[in-house]
Amino acid sequence: MEEVSYRQSRLCRLLGNPIAFTVVLLLAENKDMSTGEIAKAIGRSVPRTSNILGALRLAEVVRYETEGRHARYRLKHPREVKRILDALSGFVTTTSVDRRR
């Protein structure tokens, strides 16, 4: 039970990072991408993107396959991740109502 809570907490913290969240959104929209393609799409350096991908790998959100010297990343559990993203999007939409009325 303690291990599950730790993993859930780690995943929530990771998805709270705007860069990591953007990477996950990007991979949810595309089948697979290289580190360079992801870095270019999110406007970050390859080393920074690589660090984020490493954290996402440890959290078992992404997986990769190598093509020679290059790795291509994709979501490890695409259906589940897309459900999480949909739920988060719904939550943000319902809590973003203008409260000045």
C-alpha positions in Angstrom: 0.0 0.0 0.0 2.8 2.4 0.9 4.5 1.8 -2.5 1.3 2.6 -4.4 0.8 5.9 -2.5 4.4 6.9 -3.2 4.1 6.1 -6.9 0.8 8.0 -7.1 2.3 11.0 -5.3 5.3 11.0 -7.6 3.1 10.8 -10.7 1.0 13.7 -9.4 4.0 15.9 -8.7 5.5 15.0 -12.1 2.3 15.9 -14.0 2.2 19.1 -12.0 5.4 20.2 -13.8 4.2 22.2 -16.8 7.0 20.9 -19.0 6.3 17.2 -18.1 2.6 17.8 -18.6 3.2 19.3 -22.0 5.4 16.4 -23.0 2.6 14.0 -22.0 0.0 16.0 -23.9 2.3 16.0 -26.9 2.8 12.2 -26.8 -0.9 11.7 -26.3 -1.5 13.6 -29.6 1.3 11.8 -31.5 2.2 8.2 -31.6 5.9 8.5 -31.0 8.5 11.1 -31.1 12.3 11.5 -30.7 13.9 13.5 -28.0 14.8 16.2 -30.5 11.3 16.4 -31.9 9.8 16.7 -28.5 12.4 19.4 -27.5 11.7 21.4 -30.6 7.9 21.1 -30.1 8.0 22.3 -26.5 10.7 24.9 -27.0 13.2 23.4 -24.5 16.7 22.1 -24.9 17.4 18.5 -25.7 19.2 17.9 -22.3 16.2 19.4 -20.3 13.8 17.4 -22.4 15.8 14.3 -21.8 15.7 14.8 -18.1 11.9 15.2 -18.2 11.6 12.0 -20.3 13.8 10.2 -17.8 11.5 11.1 -15.0 8.5 10.1 -17.0 10.2 6.7 -17.7 10.8 6.2 -14.0 7.1 7.0 -13.3 6.2 4.4 -16.0 4.3 7.0 -18.1 6.5 6.7 -21.2 8.6 4.0 -22.8 11.1 4.2 -25.6 12.6 2.2 -28.4 16.0 2.8 -29.9 16.7 3.4 -33.5 20.4 3.3 -33.8 21.7 6.0 -31.5 18.3 7.7 -31.2 15.3 6.9 -29.0 11.7 7.3 -29.9 9.3 7.8 -27.0 5.6 7.0 -26.7 3.1 6.7 -23.9 3.4 3.4 -22.0 -0.4 3.2 -21.2 -2.0 5.5 -23.8 -5.7 4.9 -22.9 -5.2 5.3 -19.2 -3.1 8.5 -19.6 -5.6 10.0 -22.0 -8.4 9.3 -19.4 -6.3 11.1 -16.8 -5.7 14.0 -19.2 -9.4 14.2 -20.0 -10.2 14.2 -16.3 -7.7 16.9 -15.5 -9.0 19.0 -18.5 -12.5 18.7 -17.2 -11.4 19.7 -13.7 -9.6 22.7 -14.9 -12.6 23.7 -17.0 -15.0 23.5 -14.1 -12.7 25.3 -11.7 -11.8 28.1 -14.1 -15.3 29.7 -14.0 -15.2 33.5 -13.5 -16.1 34.0 -9.9 -16.5 37.8 -10.0 -20.2 37.6 -10.9 
